[in-house]
Amino acid sequence: PIKSNHVTVDGVNINSHGPNNDGCDPEYSKNVIIKNCIFNTGDDCIAIKAGRDNDGRRVAIKSENIVVQNCKMFDGHGGVTIGSEISGGVSNVYVENCIMNSPNLDIAIRLKTNSKRGGLIENFHVRNIEIGQVKDAVLKADMFYNVHGNQNGEFIPRIENIYLENVTVKNGGKYAILAKGFESSPIKNITFKNVTIDKVDTPFSIEN
């Protein structure tokens, strides 16, 4: 759904292995609920977007008020992702009562942008999640996401207010939290509350 308001995606089973085969990507959209869905994908299961680079800044429509409930995520680059097309900003995302589990799921909760994309990611709430296995990280917040050559620009992104509560992880892969921000724009207010990770190689890798 693009430039949409009041969207419900309910009971959809998405099996989409291949390059750039995301499951469901609300963009420039608000008041979206994605529930009771199964995702088994070649890219991100759910990726919330808000425009790319100058086009995103020109359109300037934020994606906000997005709820993900009672979904299952298996293969994918990310379970629930924000970005990387994020120039218009994303606010108020709520993920609850979901299951994520696959040796081919790279990251459970993934936030990705860079100084060419810019944008604001704020108020991301995750609760009551069961994670079996992920490959790379439970939470990755990356302001240096790099694809398709030079991604350096003058639009420094912001990431703030990320909450994970009541999350159990059997195998978190390489990192529990992998977070890389700018010195001039540090990632702010990541809260883990009642989060149990039984196995992970490195608990934290945090920069700015």
C-alpha positions, 0 to 999 in steps of 0.5 A: 500500500502506497499513500494509503490510509486505513489499510487492513492486511489480514490472513495473508500467507506470503511465500516469496523467495527471490531477490528483493521479494519483500512480503508487505511494504506500507509506504507513505501510509498511515493507520495500517494493521497487518495481522494473522499473516505468514511471511516466508520471503527472499528479502524483508518480511515486512518493510515500512518505507517512506520514500527514497532520497530526494523523491521521499523528501519531495513527497514528504509523507510520513508513514505512521501508526502501523500495527503488526499483530499475530504474524509469523516470520520465517525466512527473510533479511528482516522480520519487521524492518523500517527502511531503507527508503525512509526519507519521509520518516516513520513514527509509531510502529507497534509489533506484538504477539508474533513468532519469528524463527528460521536459520535463514532469518537474518535480523528480527527487528531491523532499522536501516538508513544512511546519510543519503536517505536521512529520515526519522525513525521514532517510537517503535514498540515491540512486545510479546515476541517469541524468536527461535533462531536468527542469523545475525541480530535480534535488533539492528539499528544501522545509520550506515546501510550501504547498497548500490555504491556510495550512500554518503550524503548530507541528510543525517538520519535520526533513530530514537525511542525503540522499545522491546518488552517481553521478548524470548530468544532461543538463538540470537545469532551474532548480536543481541543489539547491533547499533551504529549511529552518527556522532552528530546524531546518536541513536537514542533511547533503546529499551530492553525490558524482560528480554531473555536471549538464551544464546548469542555470540556477542551481546552488544556492538554499539557505536554512537 
